[in-house]
Amino acid sequence: MLGRVFISGLIGVAGSIALSYGVASVPCSLVSPNTDKICLVSTFGKSIGSWKLGFILGGIFGLASRVDYRRVASKIQPIHLSLASVSCLGIYWLLGYQSFGFNTNYNQINIGTSSKYSPKMQAFLATIRWAETGNSGRESYRKLVFNGTFNDFSTHPLIKQCAPINGKQTCSTAAGAYQMLDKSWWDLQPKLKLPDFSPQSQDRMAVEYIRRNNAIRDIESGNFAKAACKVGKIWASFPCNSYNQNPKSIQKLSNYYQQQLLTLGG
């Protein structure tokens, strides 16, 4: 009997991981070249997490059944595994263990920069959002790079859009308040252990890039121009880069920053 339970559990594990990976890896085909492999590896790692439920359900099925696996092992068809996998993953999803990108309850997501950041950092982040999306409020966190918005914050939207900039066709997957690329998501999500692409996660990604470019001290010491130049290689709307995407002047950025800082009482 234990053997039957174990074998059923293994079948449940295989089916659960296979279907979980198959469904979750669909968005990987939409990311930019050379990033899809990173996406697939990351997705597979997450899919492995479904093995526990698969084993439990498979084991229960084996315990409840009186099938002699030695007699019917050669008769198992792919459709049997498929049905078991669908059932397993259906329960897994209904219980809330996986969202598979279907979480679209935008109204329940808190919007706004976390108060754990200093007023100067909050004002700097607001300036980036304004420069990148045209506003620094609620809607900036939903912005796609060229046209439209998104509502699903369970992960980066992974949508590529193209448009002419200064006579040159430019394609990008940039999204959110800080216009993060898909490769930025695959880089930072595991390192920062981000649970989603919510506004809070987007803020953390931006602060991490500010940190990597050694601009935090400049921000906190009030040297806005120096900090803005340091992050110019990250955000094309800032100066000190060669992206040729119509960056805003230091003066305009500084003026907006000062307005935000005044509002925040910094």
C-alpha positions as CSV (number, residue, x, y, z in Angstrom):
1,M,0.0,0.0,0.0
2,L,2.8,2.4,0.8
3,G,4.3,1.7,-2.6
4,R,1.0,2.6,-4.2
5,V,0.8,5.9,-2.3
6,F,4.4,6.8,-3.1
7,I,4.0,6.1,-6.8
8,S,0.8,8.1,-7.0
9,G,2.5,10.9,-5.1
10,L,5.4,11.0,-7.7
11,I,2.9,11.1,-10.5
12,G,1.2,14.0,-8.8
13,V,4.5,15.8,-8.4
14,A,5.4,15.4,-12.0
15,G,2.0,16.5,-13.2
16,S,1.8,19.4,-10.9
17,I,5.3,20.8,-11.8
18,A,4.8,20.2,-15.5
19,L,1.5,22.0,-15.7
20,S,2.5,24.8,-13.3
21,Y,5.6,25.4,-15.5
22,G,3.7,25.2,-18.7
23,V,1.2,27.9,-17.6
24,A,3.6,30.2,-15.8
25,S,6.2,30.2,-18.6
26,V,3.8,31.5,-21.3
27,P,4.8,35.2,-20.6
28,C,8.5,34.3,-21.2
29,S,7.8,34.3,-24.9
30,L,7.0,38.0,-24.7
31,V,10.2,39.3,-23.1
32,S,13.1,40.8,-24.9
33,P,15.8,38.6,-26.6
34,N,18.4,37.0,-24.2
35,T,16.0,37.5,-21.3
36,D,13.7,34.7,-22.1
37,K,16.2,32.1,-20.8
38,I,16.4,33.9,-17.5
39,C,12.6,34.0,-17.4
40,L,12.3,30.3,-18.1
41,V,14.8,29.4,-15.4
42,S,13.2,31.6,-12.9
43,T,9.7,30.3,-13.7
44,F,10.9,26.7,-13.4
45,G,12.3,27.4,-10.0
46,K,8.9,28.8,-8.9
47,S,7.0,25.9,-10.4
48,I,9.0,23.3,-8.4
49,G,7.2,24.8,-5.3
50,S,4.0,23.1,-6.4
51,W,5.5,19.6,-5.7
52,K,4.1,19.3,-2.2
53,L,0.5,19.7,-3.1
54,G,1.0,17.4,-6.1
55,F,2.5,14.7,-3.9
56,I,-0.2,15.0,-1.3
57,L,-3.1,14.8,-3.8
58,G,-1.4,12.0,-5.7
59,G,-0.8,10.1,-2.4
60,I,-4.4,10.5,-1.3
61,F,-5.5,9.3,-4.7
62,G,-3.2,6.2,-4.4
63,L,-4.4,5.5,-0.8
64,A,-8.1,5.7,-1.8
65,S,-7.8,3.6,-4.9
66,R,-7.2,-0.1,-5.1
67,V,-5.4,-0.1,-8.3
68,D,-2.5,-2.5,-8.8
69,Y,0.1,-0.3,-10.4
70,R,2.2,-3.3,-11.4
71,R,-0.6,-4.5,-13.6
72,V,-1.7,-1.2,-15.1
73,A,1.6,0.8,-15.2
74,S,2.0,-0.1,-18.9
75,K,-1.6,1.0,-19.6
76,I,-1.2,4.6,-18.3
77,Q,-1.9,7.1,-21.0
78,P,-0.8,10.8,-21.2
79,I,-4.5,11.8,-20.8
80,H,-4.6,10.3,-17.3
81,L,-1.6,12.4,-16.2
82,S,-3.1,15.4,-17.8
83,L,-6.4,15.1,-16.0
84,A,-4.6,14.5,-12.7
85,S,-2.4,17.6,-13.3
86,V,-5.3,19.8,-14.2
87,S,-7.2,18.8,-11.1
88,C,-4.2,19.2,-8.9
89,L,-3.3,22.7,-10.2
90,G,-6.9,23.7,-10.2
91,I,-7.1,23.1,-6.5
92,Y,-3.7,24.7,-6.0
93,W,-4.8,27.9,-7.7
94,L,-8.2,28.0,-5.9
95,L,-6.5,27.7,-2.6
96,G,-4.5,30.8,-3.5
97,Y,-1.0,29.3,-3.7
98,Q,-0.5,30.5,-7.2
99,S,-2.1,33.4,-9.0
100,F,-0.7,32.6,-12.5
101,G,-0.9,36.3,-13.3
102,F,-4.7,36.5,-12.8
103,N,-4.5,38.9,-9.8
104,T,-6.2,42.0,-11.1
105,N,-7.6,43.5,-7.9
106,Y,-6.0,46.9,-8.5
107,N,-8.2,48.6,-5.9
108,Q,-6.7,46.6,-3.0
109,I,-3.1,47.6,-3.8
110,N,-1.7,50.5,-1.8
111,I,-0.4,53.2,-4.0
112,G,2.4,55.6,-3.0
113,T,6.0,55.7,-1.9
114,S,6.6,54.1,1.4
115,S,7.0,56.4,4.4
116,K,10.0,54.4,5.5
117,Y,12.1,56.5,3.0
118,S,13.3,59.9,4.0
119,P,11.5,63.0,2.6
120,K,14.4,63.6,0.3
121,M,14.3,60.1,-1.0
122,Q,10.5,60.2,-1.5
123,A,10.9,63.5,-3.3
124,F,13.6,62.1,-5.5
125,L,11.5,59.0,-6.4
126,A,8.5,61.2,-7.2
127,T,10.8,63.2,-9.5
128,I,11.8,60.0,-11.3
129,R,8.2,59.0,-11.7
130,W,7.2,62.4,-13.1
131,A,10.1,62.5,-15.5
132,E,9.5,58.9,-16.8
133,T,5.7,58.9,-17.0
134,G,4.5,62.4,-16.9
135,N,3.0,62.2,-13.4
136,S,4.2,61.0,-10.0
137,G,0.9,59.9,-8.5
138,R,-1.3,56.7,-8.6
139,E,-1.5,56.3,-12.3
140,S,2.3,56.3,-12.8
141,Y,2.6,52.8,-11.3
142,R,0.3,51.4,-14.1
143,K,2.0,53.1,-17.1
144,L,3.2,51.1,-20.1
145,V,6.1,52.6,-22.0
146,F,4.3,54.1,-24.9
147,N,0.6,53.4,-24.8
148,G,-1.9,52.2,-22.2
149,T,-1.8,50.9,-18.7
150,F,-1.9,47.6,-16.9
151,N,-3.9,46.4,-13.8
152,D,-2.2,43.1,-12.9
153,F,0.5,43.8,-10.4
154,S,1.3,40.1,-9.7
155,T,4.4,40.4,-11.9
156,H,6.0,42.7,-14.5
157,P,3.5,43.0,-17.4
158,L,6.2,41.8,-19.9
159,I,4.6,43.7,-22.8
160,K,6.8,45.0,-25.6
161,Q,5.8,48.2,-27.4
162,C,7.4,50.1,-30.2
163,A,7.3,53.7,-31.3
164,P,9.5,56.2,-33.1
165,I,11.7,58.4,-31.0
166,N,13.6,61.2,-32.8
167,G,13.1,59.3,-36.1
168,K,14.3,56.0,-34.8
169,Q,12.1,53.0,-34.1
170,T,12.5,52.1,-30.5
171,C,11.0,49.0,-28.8
172,S,10.9,48.5,-25.1
173,T,9.2,46.4,-22.3
174,A,9.5,49.3,-19.8
175,A,6.6,49.5,-17.4
176,G,5.5,51.0,-14.2
177,A,6.3,54.3,-12.4
178,Y,10.0,53.9,-13.0
179,Q,9.7,52.3,-16.4
180,M,11.5,49.1,-15.4
181,L,12.5,46.7,-18.2
182,D,11.8,43.0,-18.2
183,K,15.5,42.3,-17.6
184,S,15.4,44.6,-14.6
185,W,12.6,42.6,-13.2
186,W,14.4,39.2,-13.7
187,D,17.5,40.8,-12.1
188,L,16.0,42.4,-9.1
189,Q,12.9,40.3,-8.2
190,P,14.9,37.3,-6.9
191,K,17.6,39.4,-5.3
192,L,15.1,41.7,-3.4
193,K,12.7,38.8,-3.0
194,L,9.9,40.9,-4.4
195,P,6.5,39.2,-4.1
196,D,4.9,41.2,-7.0
197,F,5.2,44.3,-9.1
198,S,3.1,46.4,-6.8
199,P,4.0,50.0,-6.2
200,Q,5.9,49.1,-3.1
201,S,8.0,46.7,-5.1
202,Q,8.5,49.2,-7.8
203,D,9.8,51.7,-5.2
204,R,12.2,49.1,-3.9
205,M,13.6,48.4,-7.4
206,A,14.1,52.1,-8.0
207,V,15.9,52.6,-4.7
208,E,18.1,49.6,-5.4
209,Y,19.2,51.1,-8.7
210,I,19.9,54.4,-6.9
211,R,22.0,52.5,-4.4
212,R,23.9,50.6,-7.1
213,N,24.8,54.0,-8.7
214,N,26.1,55.4,-5.4
215,A,23.6,58.2,-5.3
216,I,21.9,57.7,-2.0
217,R,24.4,59.8,-0.1
218,D,24.1,62.6,-2.6
219,I,20.3,62.6,-2.2
220,E,20.4,62.6,1.6
221,S,23.0,65.4,1.6
222,G,21.0,67.5,-0.7
223,N,23.2,67.3,-3.8
224,F,20.3,66.8,-6.2
225,A,22.3,67.6,-9.4
226,K,25.0,65.1,-8.7
227,A,22.5,62.4,-7.8
228,A,20.5,63.0,-10.9
229,C,23.5,62.7,-13.1
230,K,24.5,59.4,-11.5
231,V,21.2,57.8,-12.2
232,G,21.1,59.2,-15.8
233,K,22.4,55.9,-17.1
234,I,19.3,54.1,-15.6
235,W,16.6,56.6,-16.5
236,A,16.7,58.1,-20.0
237,S,14.5,61.0,-18.9
238,F,17.5,62.2,-16.8
239,P,20.6,63.9,-18.2
240,C,24.2,62.5,-18.3
241,N,23.5,59.7,-20.8
242,S,23.6,59.2,-24.6
243,Y,20.2,57.6,-25.1
244,N,18.9,60.6,-27.1
245,Q,15.4,60.3,-25.7
246,N,14.7,63.9,-25.0
247,P,15.9,64.0,-21.3
248,K,14.6,66.8,-19.0
249,S,17.0,69.5,-18.0
250,I,18.5,69.5,-14.5
251,Q,16.7,72.8,-13.8
252,K,13.3,71.3,-14.6
253,L,14.0,68.2,-12.6
254,S,15.4,70.2,-9.7
255,N,12.3,72.5,-9.7
256,Y,9.9,69.5,-9.5
257,Y,12.1,67.9,-6.8
258,Q,11.9,71.1,-4.7
259,Q,8.2,71.2,-5.0
260,Q,7.8,67.6,-3.9
261,L,10.2,68.2,-1.0
262,L,8.3,71.2,0.1
263,T,5.0,69.2,0.1
264,L,6.7,66.4,2.1
265,G,8.0,68.8,4.6
266,G,11.7,67.9,4.0
